[in-house]
Amino acid sequence: MGFCARSRAAFLAAGRGSPYPHPYSTPLTGAASAPAARSRRRSYASAGEWRQPVPYSGIETTNRRKPARHSAALANLEAAMYIALLTLTSVMVSQTEWTPRVSGGAAELAADPVIRHVSSSSLRISALHAREAAWASALPAAVESQRAYRLSAWIRTDGLREAEAQVLVEWLDASGNVVSSAATESAIGTYDWLPYRALLTSPPNARSARLVCRLRSTFHDPSSPSYASGTAWFDGVALERVPAVSIASQQPGNLFFVGKPVELQVALSQPTALAPTALSYQVRDFGGRVVCDGKVPWDPTTAPSSSARLTLPVVHRGYYELRWSLPLQNGRDALKGSVSLAVVADPRHRRYYPDSPLALDAGFSWFYTTPERLQTAAKVARAAGLSCLRDRLSWGATEPERGRFDWGWYRKAADAQRGVGITVYQVFHDSPLWATSAPPNARDRHSYPPTNPDDAYRYFRKAAAEFKDSTKFWEIWNEPDIFFFAGRPEEYAAVLKAAYLGCKEGNPNCEVLLGSLAMQAGPWMERVFENGACDYFDLFNMHYYGPVDGVLERIAANKALLEQFHCHKPIWLTEMGVPARRAPDGTFTQSERDQAVYLVKAYANALSHGVDRFFFFYMAEFLEYASSLWGIVRSDLTPKPAYAALAAMTETLGEARFVGQLDLGDPDARGYLFRNGGRYVMVAWSNAPKGVSLPASRALTLTDVMGVASQQPSRRGQVAVDLSPVPVYVSGLPAAIAKQAHDPAPWPKRRPRPAPATADPVWISLAFVQDRPKPDVDQVLAERNAFVARGESQLVAVDLHNYSRQPATVQVTLSAPAGWRLVGDSATKVSAAAGQTARTTFTLRRDSPQPGGEGRVAATATAPGHRISPAVGYIKAG
């Protein structure tokens, strides 16, 4: 179902939203200025059926596992202000000392004596019809600068939709001005009381702190805050001085290499003397098995600051998590946290494949916005065995005025990736405000196509030349088949043609991707292809979100579209992924394991059914629309299990050239055979546990999703392999097994060196001329398949774009649809000088006074020595 059939709210509720943040959106808290996002909620079975949503940590916090309950002292919210005269200071404010504040609308805020957790009343916020509603502590409490604090609260949620609940601290200077803020994780959806904690360091100029309990809309459209719904309760809110705990390594992203020691540095400090204590830790692997545990003794009475080196007995590849606990002085509470790490192949000794089909959607330019994080992120991506990353670009940000280019951070991001051997694939989805065809007061003005597609030609000619050394692939508008592109098929076709020719002029060796299809192909994309789109891209591009096997049906449907238009171009799947979700007990553990398994199956399914290159979504951790927690690395760039699974896959499959599918004797069992040089590797799993037998005269190597290998012996020329829903790699297979494999869905593959562009630089576009501004975005999207003519006659313009170096004269012919007739001649000659555009117009008049169905208006152009694609639009009487 397309966006045109429903309102924006209903559309998002049905599960389809944006694939990534947009530069014009509001940043998420603590996300290093990473742009916020529209919703990426996906329907996993049918419209309206959702996976469990998850909260998100907007700051780099160690709180990823369920902490212990608050102490009795922390539960005491009855005193107006409570300062513990022990070894830590708690800032406590009673319900009578909270002040409500609402930004941009209205909301209901009240104390709730019925639904509460640790005190006589909780703070409740509901009926959010504003950008944000909050309770703020009326009297800021004094704090020390550059000290460790713990912010904590209990939060309960009921039916939060397009909204998130958080507790945050606002650090104030001596004048009472906010210098910075930090927040707990976000609470969303429907959850019973759960603890939310964040370990923080007060900034250098902090003198006091204000606590804030807030519920805010995550629909980042100031004119539409009413999409938020649900209720949040807050209880036991506290800010405490605590010992400073740091557990870190010298390795970027806590990535350790096979054969090298796994060492962590533990640092503890507390200005106020504490009794002797010890930090306890435990290390678990991907399967939850305890690898090691121990204690780090600490006597603050003799050493207020202490450090120790931990050398962990971790030898196998894979994901590991160190969970730690430090008892506090009261004996009833403890600081708790976790540290993620992984063991992967040493990048200096492994082989990389520039044309590997295993790639990643990473968005470097929008998510890693300091030089240090950018360099670390590049090293982390390369250590996963990757050679190509999908990034993000804003046309409006890089050409703020016509002809004035400012590549700024995008240049730094491209250089960082190129510096570690990664090829950049760039994508955009915005028009600059000076170029957009949107009316002045429209929402989402950047989503409208440019008024003049020639601006896109000039921009991409410049961009492709500017990034010639780093960026080989350019996608022309992300997901134009939904609300990212507020235009009709003929308008997108014009942008695509202009941008394609600009890219090829700027860098003849670059390759251009069709804008990614968010949905299964329908009338909108079919009409793009009627405009001759196939000649103006090198790589077909699709997205998919849903059950891992559902991608097979989506690939087949998109192949049918390409077959329909005789367009046998390689297929790239540039977004497919699954978010993590918070379990009822507050943990992400099982969800993150599921994400790693999904990743391996997604790559294998897609590559075995005709996809030439696959980009898993997404590298960076970010919360999209209070619904989905994406990312295979955490906000501090340490790994999640899915990262270790990807690193193991790139190492095990190598060049990953698909050979065929093997029949394992059961429809529930999958066996996909890949070639890595002269060796064969099978990726196999079964939806239900099953044993299979493989022909082999010697032992086979079984490698799990984390990269841990074991030997399975051969008996009588057969090797028994136990399969489960968790994939396994089987290597050491005899070469003869390739003869037993069949390709279930053959499709053309990309050539390592693309053929030169064959599209004609002389082309035509069609436009329905309006005597009034375009409507607002909702109406545009509702009418996106066909132009609605509201008068008895309609002016149709055909533009001749001549990007060649010679003058061009063409014969343009326009055909009228049923129910309309041409006024005057149906054909005329049009001439355009080299590098110029010329326009001719035709008038259509309605034959029937009644509104009718959609009619096809087609313009064709002929000229000696030119092969010019048609320009096609659809019209209906309003």
Buried (B, 14 or more C-beta within 10 A) or exposed (E): EBBBEBEBBEBBBBBBBBBBBBBBBBBBBBBBEBBBBBBBBBBBEEEEEBBBBBBBBBBBBBBBBBBEBBBEBBBBBEEEEBEBEEBBBBBBBBBEBBBBBBBBBEBBBBBBEEBBBBBEBBBBBBBBBBBBBBBBBEEBBEBEBEBBBBBBBBBBBBEBBBBBBBBBBBBBBEEEEEBBBBBBBBBBBBBEBBBBBBBBBBBEBBBBBBBBBBBBBBBBBEEBBBBBBBBBBBBBBBBBBBBBBBBEBEBBBBBBBBEEEBEBEBEBBBEEEBEEBBBBBBBBBBEEEEBBEEEBEBBBEEEBEBEBEBEBEBEBBBBBBBBBBBBBBBEBBBBBBBBBBBBBBEBEEBEBBEBBBBBBBBBBBBBBBEEEBBBBBBBBBBBBBBBBBBBBBBBBBBBBEEEEEEBEBBBBBBBBBBBBEBBBBBBBBBBBBBBBBBBEEBBBBBBBBBBBBBBBBBBBBBBBBBBBEBBBBBBBBBBBBBBBBBBBBBBBBBBBBBBBBBBBBBBEEBBBBBBBBBBBBBBBBBBBBBBBBBBBBBBBBBBBBBBBEBBBBBBEBBBEBBEEBEBEBBBBBBBBBBBBBBBEEBEBBEBBBBBBBBBBBBBBBBBBBBBBBBBBBBBBBBBBBBBBBBBBBBBBBBBBBBBBBBBBBBBBBBBBBBBBBBEBEBEEBBBBBBBBEEEBBBBBBBBEEBEBBBEBEEBBBBBBBBBBBEEBEBEEEEBEBEBBEBBBBBBBBEEEBBEBBEBEEEBEBBEEEBEEBEBBBBBBBBBBEEEEEBBBBBBBBBBBBBBBBEEEEBBBBBBBBBBBEEEBBBEBBBBBBEBBEBEEEEEBEBBBEEBBBBEBBBBBEBEEEEEBEBBBBBBBBEBEEBEBBBBBBBBBBE
